[in-house]
Amino acid sequence: LQQLLNSSLSQVNSLSNEIHHLSSYLSRNMRQYQDLKVEYKGLLF
């Protein structure tokens, strides 16, 4: 049972790590997207 708990815990840990990486990646991309939108608007007006 302990072995099972340990393996599922490590799976949860790696999953949360992946989610963390994904969310930081997404927020970085959103910032770049906002910057692009601002530049685009600057070109337009």
TIBASE-171352 format. One record per residue: residue number from 1; x negated, y negated, z of N, C-alpha, C in turn. Coordinates in pm, whole numbers. Each point is the difference from the previous one (the first is absolute). Example, Ala and Ser with C-alpha at 12.3 -4.5 7.8 and 13.67 -1.06 7.14 Angstrom:
<pts>
+-------+--------+---------+--------+---------+----------+--------+--------+---------+--------+
! torro ! n.east ! n.north !   n.up ! ca.east ! ca.north !  ca.up ! c.east ! c.north !   c.up !
+-------+--------+---------+--------+---------+----------+--------+--------+---------+--------+
!     1 !  -1319 !     569 !    780 !      89 !     -119 !      0 !    -90 !    -120 !      0 !
!     2 !     35 !    -105 !    -72 !     -82 !     -119 !      6 !     77 !    -109 !     73 !
+-------+--------+---------+--------+---------+----------+--------+--------+---------+--------+
</pts>
This chain:
<pts>
+-------+--------+---------+--------+---------+----------+--------+--------+---------+--------+
! torro ! n.east ! n.north !   n.up ! ca.east ! ca.north !  ca.up ! c.east ! c.north !   c.up !
+-------+--------+---------+--------+---------+----------+--------+--------+---------+--------+
!     1 !    -84 !     121 !      0 !      84 !     -121 !      0 !    -87 !    -126 !      0 !
!     2 !   -106 !       2 !     81 !     -91 !     -116 !      7 !    -64 !     -27 !   -137 !
!     3 !    -37 !     109 !    -66 !     -61 !      -13 !   -133 !     98 !     -67 !    -96 !
!     4 !    124 !      46 !      6 !     105 !      -55 !    -87 !     19 !    -148 !     29 !
!     5 !      6 !     -34 !    128 !      16 !     -140 !     40 !   -116 !     -85 !    -52 !
!     6 !   -121 !      53 !     16 !    -118 !      -75 !    -44 !      2 !     -24 !   -151 !
!     7 !     35 !     104 !    -76 !       0 !      -16 !   -146 !    109 !     -97 !    -44 !
!     8 !    118 !       8 !     63 !     106 !      -93 !    -39 !    -35 !    -143 !     41 !
!     9 !    -69 !     -13 !    114 !     -44 !     -133 !     43 !    -99 !     -60 !    -99 !
!    10 !    -94 !      81 !    -46 !     -98 !      -52 !    -96 !     68 !     -35 !   -132 !
!    11 !    102 !      78 !    -38 !      74 !      -32 !   -122 !     70 !    -134 !     14 !
!    12 !     63 !     -21 !    116 !      69 !     -127 !     25 !    -99 !    -115 !     -1 !
!    13 !   -118 !      22 !     59 !    -103 !     -104 !      2 !    -45 !     -37 !   -141 !
!    14 !    -27 !     100 !    -82 !     -46 !      -29 !   -136 !    112 !     -68 !    -79 !
!    15 !    124 !      42 !     24 !     112 !      -62 !    -69 !     12 !    -147 !     38 !
!    16 !    -12 !     -30 !    129 !      12 !     -139 !     44 !   -117 !     -83 !    -54 !
!    17 !   -118 !      63 !    -11 !    -114 !      -69 !    -61 !     30 !     -36 !   -145 !
!    18 !     56 !      96 !    -73 !      33 !      -24 !   -140 !    104 !    -111 !    -12 !
!    19 !    100 !       3 !     87 !     105 !     -102 !     -1 !    -61 !    -137 !     28 !
!    20 !    -93 !      -4 !     95 !     -66 !     -126 !     34 !    -78 !     -54 !   -120 !
!    21 !    -77 !      88 !    -66 !     -75 !      -41 !   -118 !     95 !     -51 !   -108 !
!    22 !    110 !      74 !    -20 !      95 !      -37 !   -104 !     62 !    -135 !     29 !
!    23 !     38 !     -23 !    125 !      65 !     -127 !     33 !    -97 !    -117 !    -13 !
!    24 !   -127 !      20 !     39 !     -97 !     -109 !    -15 !    -26 !     -26 !   -149 !
!    25 !     -5 !     108 !    -78 !     -18 !      -13 !   -145 !    117 !     -78 !    -61 !
!    26 !    122 !      35 !     42 !     118 !      -67 !    -52 !      3 !    -147 !     38 !
!    27 !    -36 !     -30 !    124 !       4 !     -140 !     43 !   -106 !     -81 !    -75 !
!    28 !   -117 !      63 !    -26 !    -103 !      -67 !    -79 !     54 !     -31 !   -139 !
!    29 !     65 !      98 !    -61 !      54 !      -20 !   -134 !    109 !    -105 !     -1 !
!    30 !     83 !      -3 !    104 !     105 !     -100 !      7 !    -61 !    -140 !      8 !
!    31 !   -108 !     -14 !     77 !     -67 !     -130 !      8 !    -52 !     -42 !   -137 !
!    32 !    -64 !      94 !    -71 !     -51 !      -31 !   -133 !    114 !     -38 !    -93 !
!    33 !    112 !      70 !     13 !     116 !      -28 !    -83 !     53 !    -140 !     28 !
!    34 !      7 !     -36 !    128 !      46 !     -135 !     36 !    -94 !    -105 !    -59 !
!    35 !   -130 !      24 !     11 !     -98 !      -94 !    -56 !     20 !     -15 !   -151 !
!    36 !     22 !     113 !    -67 !      22 !       -5 !   -145 !    124 !     -80 !    -33 !
!    37 !    106 !      22 !     80 !     124 !      -71 !    -25 !    -21 !    -151 !     16 !
!    38 !    -75 !     -38 !    103 !     -29 !     -141 !     22 !    -79 !     -58 !   -118 !
!    39 !   -101 !      75 !    -46 !     -79 !      -47 !   -114 !     88 !     -14 !   -124 !
!    40 !     87 !      96 !    -19 !      89 !        0 !   -117 !     93 !    -121 !      5 !
!    41 !     54 !     -26 !    118 !      87 !     -117 !     15 !    -78 !    -128 !    -26 !
!    42 !   -126 !      -4 !     46 !     -84 !     -117 !    -23 !    -21 !     -24 !   -149 !
!    43 !    -12 !     110 !    -77 !     -15 !      -13 !   -144 !    130 !     -48 !    -64 !
!    44 !    110 !      49 !     54 !     131 !      -34 !    -57 !     35 !    -146 !     21 !
!    45 !    -22 !     -50 !    122 !      45 !     -137 !     30 !   -120 !     -94 !     11 !
+-------+--------+---------+--------+---------+----------+--------+--------+---------+--------+
</pts>
